Amino acid sequence: MTATNADDQKVRLDKWLWAARFYKTRSLAKEAIEGGKVHYNNQRSKPGKIVETGAKVTLRLGWQEKVVIIDDISDRRRGAPEAQKLYHETEDSVKRREDLAWQRKTMQAAQLPPARRPNKKDRRDIRRFREQHGI
């Protein structure tokens, strides 16, 4: 991997997120930063922020929130195994994500699907119930 030291290379936050494979395109990374879904050292930042090794980046990706520490800097997008060497996720972040995934899984398991599809009468009853309750 041709990642270089922070002294030799200045890389924008959006470009680093793209190179670390958090986002598919730089424009998606830029939109996430501007939308407040990415925090650099616990603060909102701009896409042009120059990243430094040891900085803490908090990312909200769908249901997940990851907290990663920058280990290396690169402006080139490489394969996933090489991209994972650019950062490491904190233990608290991993545990929190696993706990939330388990909660979502148990909540989904608690909602059993209906035994059969609703027939015409059931659909009429459902429609009538929704109209009465403003749903």
C-alpha positions in Angstrom: 0.0 0.0 0.0 1.4 3.4 -0.9 -0.1 5.3 2.0 2.3 7.9 3.2 2.9 9.7 6.4 0.7 12.7 7.4 3.8 15.0 7.1 4.2 14.1 3.4 0.6 14.2 2.3 -2.5 16.3 3.0 -5.8 14.6 2.4 -9.3 16.0 2.6 -11.8 14.3 4.9 -14.1 13.4 2.1 -11.3 11.9 0.1 -10.1 9.8 3.0 -13.6 8.5 3.7 -13.8 7.5 0.1 -10.3 5.9 0.1 -11.2 4.0 3.4 -14.3 2.6 1.6 -16.9 4.1 3.9 -18.7 5.7 0.9 -18.9 4.6 -2.7 -18.2 8.0 -4.2 -16.5 11.2 -3.0 -19.8 13.1 -3.6 -21.6 10.7 -1.2 -18.9 11.3 1.4 -19.2 15.0 0.9 -23.0 14.9 1.3 -22.7 12.8 4.5 -20.2 15.3 6.0 -22.4 18.3 5.1 -25.5 16.5 6.4 -23.9 16.1 9.8 -23.5 12.3 9.6 -19.7 12.5 10.0 -18.0 14.2 13.0 -14.2 14.7 13.1 -12.9 14.8 16.7 -16.5 15.1 18.1 -17.2 18.2 15.9 -19.0 18.8 12.7 -16.5 19.7 9.9 -16.3 20.5 6.3 -15.4 18.1 3.5 -12.1 19.9 3.0 -10.9 19.3 6.5 -7.3 17.9 6.4 -7.2 14.6 8.3 -4.5 13.6 10.7 -3.4 10.3 12.2 -4.9 9.6 15.6 -8.0 11.6 14.9 -11.4 10.2 15.9 -14.1 10.1 13.2 -17.7 9.3 14.1 -19.8 8.0 11.2 -23.5 7.3 11.0 -24.2 4.7 8.3 -27.9 3.8 8.2 -28.7 2.1 11.6 -25.1 1.9 12.6 -22.8 4.5 14.2 -19.1 3.7 14.0 -16.3 5.5 15.9 -13.0 4.9 14.2 -9.5 6.2 14.8 -7.4 7.1 11.8 -4.2 5.0 11.7 -2.9 5.9 8.2 -3.6 8.4 5.5 -4.2 7.7 1.9 -5.9 9.4 -1.0 -6.1 6.3 -3.2 -8.9 3.9 -3.1 -7.6 0.3 -2.9 -9.0 -3.1 -2.1 -11.0 -3.6 1.1 -8.2 -5.4 3.0 -5.8 -2.5 2.4 -8.5 0.1 3.2 -9.2 -1.5 6.6 -5.5 -0.8 7.5 -6.2 3.0 7.3 -8.3 2.9 10.6 -9.4 0.8 13.5 -12.8 0.9 15.2 -13.0 1.5 18.9 -14.1 -1.4 21.2 -17.0 0.7 22.6 -18.2 1.3 19.1 -18.1 -2.4 18.2 -19.9 -3.4 21.3 -22.6 -0.7 20.9 -23.2 -1.8 17.3 -23.5 -5.5 18.2 -25.9 -4.7 21.1 -28.1 -2.6 18.8 -28.1 -5.3 16.1 -29.1 -7.9 18.7 -32.0 -5.6 19.8 -33.2 -5.1 16.3 -33.0 -8.8 15.6 -35.0 -9.7 18.8 -37.6 -7.0 18.0 -38.0 -8.4 14.5 -38.4 -12.0 15.9 -41.0 -10.8 18.3 -43.3 -9.7 15.5 -44.6 -12.9 14.0 -46.0 -12.7 10.5 -49.7 -13.4 10.0 -50.7 -17.0 9.5 -52.3 -16.2 6.2 -52.8 -13.3 3.8 -55.9 -11.2 4.4 -58.9 -12.1 2.3 -61.5 -9.7 0.9 -63.5 -9.3 4.1 -60.3 -8.9 6.2 -59.1 -6.1 3.8 -62.4 -4.3 4.1 -62.2 -4.5 7.9 -58.6 -3.2 7.8 -59.6 -0.3 5.5 -62.6 0.5 7.8 -60.4 0.4 10.9 -57.9 2.8 9.3 -60.5 5.2 8.2 -62.1 5.3 11.7 -58.8 5.9 13.4 -57.2 8.2 10.9 -54.3 5.9 10.1 
